[in-house]
């Protein structure tokens, strides 16, 4: 019995996959969950529109920016710039100081500040507004202590793109992305592995088809089926959950088709490096599911994560597609605003297709 137990230990230690499952996966998941799952905010980019430009508006602006929560992205000149900075995607909040802020506060003991937040992510918008109003309240209490006067700063806020703060507006783009990514990649990841397991790979080897044609033949049927799946999801989102489509539906479908092709190419690549359907399925599940949910901005804001994880998020195609879907459906933007994200997904698509063909060539030799 002792010898048998020792033999089993040696067997486990020699199996790299067992060691990864036993020690690697728990370590990675604890680190990712520990750093990624947070409801706090920090380094949120905001814009300030200061019509007053007096000493108190400057002092309050500095107090807001000196906190660890906010970074000044832009000083605006007029309200006509507000919509464009939100559609550009970086700014999450605009703070507006009206004329004569200091005079109203010192002579009338009353002044107003307007806050406009990007509510395409309603949870983050609520937190950002609460943090801002908390800093404003602290500033007001400081001035009451200095002047011994009952001054009041009235904070008015507006939620842009999702005024009712419906959480479904945040989840629908993420759900579309996760489903298309996982279903498309999983369907294709087992395709070539299945050919090898069933022994039908020899038929492909002796056929006149070259690797590009074989990979294309594997992908094209799934492109059609996944595109039908995407249309079904969008119809459910629109008619059942009331998710608006403010932008071009043609552009949204074209971006969805590009993302589907990228996911299918990734699935083919996984399939070419997997020796069995089970291995391909496990790689698809563990390599795609957790990163897709945690590191795409679907649930947890990327800005809150450590810098290392933020760099890792940039490698996730789902991050860029969620931005595209939100911008088209909620903000009504065109290609001029999302060209960078589109090029990134296009580049990933080409990369995975080339990688799949090259790996497949190696397996043919």
N, C-alpha and C positions, 0 to 999 in steps of 0.2 A: 504494500500500500504506500509506504514511504517513497519507494523508487518510482511508483506510478505518479505520485503527486509532484515529485521533482521533475519527472519527464514532462508533465503537463506545463509546469512553469517554463521550462526551456522551449517548449512548443509555442507558448504564448509570446515569449520574448523574441523568438525568431520570426514571428509573423508581424510584419510592419503594419498591416491593416488593423490587426488586433490592438497593437500598441497605440495607434492613432485614435481608435474608437475609445479605448480605455482611459487614456490620459490627454490626448490632444484635443478632442472635441469638448470635453467638460471645461478645460482650461480656456479655450477660445470663447465658448458660450458665456462663461462667467464674466470674462473681461468685456465682451461685446455688450452683454446685457447690463453690466454694472456701469459702463460709461455712456451707453446709448440711451438707456431708459431714464429720462429725467424730465420733469415738468418745469424746471427753472429755465430762465432765459438769460442770455448774455450776448454782448456784441451784436445787438440788433441794429441794423442800419436804418437811420431815420433821416428825414429832411425837415428843415425849419423854414417857415415863411414868416419873417418878422417885419410887419408893416410899421411897427413903433420905433424900433432901433434905439431904445433909450437904455439907461443904466440898469433898470430893473428887469427888462426883458432879456438883456444880455446876461445879467447875473443868474436868472432862472435857467436860461439856456445852458450856461456853463455848469450849473448844478446838475442838470439832467445829463449832460455829456460827461461829467466827471465821475458818474457812477459807472460800475462795471457792466451795466446792462445795455447801454446805447452807444452807437458810433455815428457821428455826423457824416452822412453820405453826400449831402448837397444842401446848399442854401438857395431857396427858391426866390424868384422875383415877383411872381404873381400866381394866382390860383389856376390859371390856364395850364400850368406845368404839372399840376398834381396828378392828373390822370395818366400822363405820359410816363412819369417817374414810377408810378405803380405798375404800369404795364411792362416797363423795362425789367421788373422782377426783383430788384435788390432791395428797394425801400419798402419797409413794412409799416411805417407810420409817418404822418406829416403833422407837425405841430404848428399852429397858426396863432401869432400874436397880433391882435387888432391894433389900430391906431391909438396913440396916447395911453399905452398900457400903464406907464409909471404915473402919469398925471391922474388917471382914473383911480388908481390904487391909493395914491397919497391924498388926493382931495376929496374923492367920493367914497373912499374905502371899499371900492368894488371894481373888479375888472374881470374880463372873460378871456378864456383860452379855448380854442377849437382844436380838437384832435380827430384826425381821420386815419383809420386803420384799414389795412388790407385783410378783409375777413374771409378770403378764400380758404384760409385755415382758421376757423372760428376759435378754436381753443387757444392758439398762439395769440390771436388778436385780442381776446379777452385778457390774457396774462399781460401783454404789452401795455394795453390801456390801463390796467390796474397798477402796474409798476409806475407808469408815468404819472397817474393821478396821485399815487402815494408820495412821489418826489415833490409834486406841486403842493400837496398838503403839508409836507414837512417844511417847505420854503415859506408857506403862508404862516405857519406857527412860529417860525423864526422871526418873521417881520412883526407879528403881533407882540412877541416878547420884546423886540427892540423899541417899538413905538407905543406900546400899551394901548393900541387902538384895535377895535373889532373889525379888521379888514377881512375881505372875502374874495377869493379867486374862484369864479364860477367856471367849471370845466364842462364843456359841451363836446360830445364825441359823435362820430358818424362811422358806421361800418360799411366800407365800400365792397361791392361785388357780392356780398352776402348779408344784406341788412338784417335779416331775421336770424342770423347765426345758426343756420341749419347745419348740424354736424354731418348730414348725409352728403353735403356739397364737398366736404373734405374726404369722405371715405370712398365715394364713387370713383373718382380718378385713380385712387390707389388700388381699389378692387379690380378695376379694368386692367390696370398694369400687372398686378400680381397674377390674375387669372391667365392673361395672354402669355405672360412670361413662363409660368410654370407648366401650363397645359401644352403650349407650343414646344417648349424645350423637352418636356418629358416624352411627348409623343414621338419626337424624332430621335431622342437619345437612345431608345431601345431598337431602332430600326436596323442599323447595320449589325449591332450586337445580336439581334434575332437571326439575321442571315447566317452569321457564323455559327450560332448554336444549332440551327436547324440543318446546317450543312449545305445550304443553298448558295453559299458564297462562291463555290466552284462554278456555278452557272454564270455568275457575274464575271468571274475571272476569265472564262473562255469566251465571253460575249464580245462583239466588236465595239462595245461601248467603252469610251475612255472615262477616267475618274470624274471629270466635270459633268459628263452626261449622267453618270450614275448618281452623283450627289444631287444634281438638279432633278432627276427622276424621283429621288426620295423626298425632296422638299416640296415640289409643286403641288401634289395632292393636299399636303398639310397646310400650304399657304391658303388654298381655297377654303378648306374646312375651318381654319382658324379665323379667316376673314369673316365667314358667316357667323362664327362665334362672337367676334367683336361687334358686328352689327346687332346681333341679338342682345348683347349686354347694353349697348347704347340705347336701344329701343326700350328695354326695361328701365334703364336709368331715367329716360325722358318721360315715359308714360306712367310708370309706377311710382317713382320717387320724385318726379317733378324737377329733375336736374336740367337746368337750362343749357342751351347751346347758343351762346352769344356770338360766336365767330362762325367761320365758314365750315359747314358740314363736310364739304368736299376736301378741304384741307385736313380736317380731323380724320377722315377715313384714309387719306393718303399717308398721314403720319402713322396711323394704326397699322397700315399695310407694311410700311417700312420697319416698324418695330416687330411685327410678326416675322418678317423675313430674317431680321437679326436674331430673334429668339430661336427660330428653326435652325439657322446656321450654327448657333451655339449648341443646340441639341445634337446636330450632326457631328460637331467636333467632339462632344462628350462620347458619342457613340463610337467614333473611330478609335478613341483611346481606351475603351472599355472592352474587357474580354468576355463579358456576359451581360445578359439583360438585367440581372440583379445588381451587378456593379454599376451599370449605367443608371439605373433607377436610384440607387443610393447616392451617387454623385449628384444627380439632378436634385434630389430632395435636400441634401445637406449643404451642397454648394450654392444652391439657388434660393431655397425657401427662406432661411433665416436672414441672409443678406438682403433679399428682396424686401422683406418686411421691416427690418431694423435699420438698414443703411440706405434707404431710398428717400427718406423724408415723408414716407407714407403716414406714419403715426407720430414719430418723434422728430422734432426740428433738428436739422443737420447743424445749424449754427450753435446749438447747445453742446455738441459733442467735442471731445478733444481734437486737436489739429490733425493728429495721425488718422483718426477715424474719418475726419472730413476729407482728407486726401483719398482714403479708401472709398468713400462714398462717390467720389468722382469717377471711379472705375465701374460703378454700377450703372448699367444702361437704364435701369428702372428709374433712377433719380431723374434723368433727363426727360424720359417720357412722361412722368408725372407732372413735371413742369409744363411740358407741351400741352397735355390734356387740360390742366387747370387753366392755363392762359387762354386756350381757345374756347373752352366751354364757359368759363366764368368771366374772363376779362374781355373776350371778343377780339383778341389780337390776331394779326396776320403774320405772314411768313417773315416780315421785316423785323419782328420782335423775337422770333424763335428760330432764326436761321442758325445760330450757334449750336443750340441743342440738336437741331436736325442734322447738321454736319457731323456732330459727335456720334450720333446713332448710325449714320451712314458709314462713317469710318469704322465703327465697331462691326457693322455688317460685313463690309469688305474684308476686314481682318479675320473674322471667323470663317468666312467662306474660303479664303485663301489657305488658312490654316487647316481646314477640313480636307481640302483637295490635296494638300501636301502630305498630310498624315495618311490619307487614303492611298496615295501613290506609294508610300513606304510599305503599306500593307499588301499592295499588289505585287511588290518585287519579291 
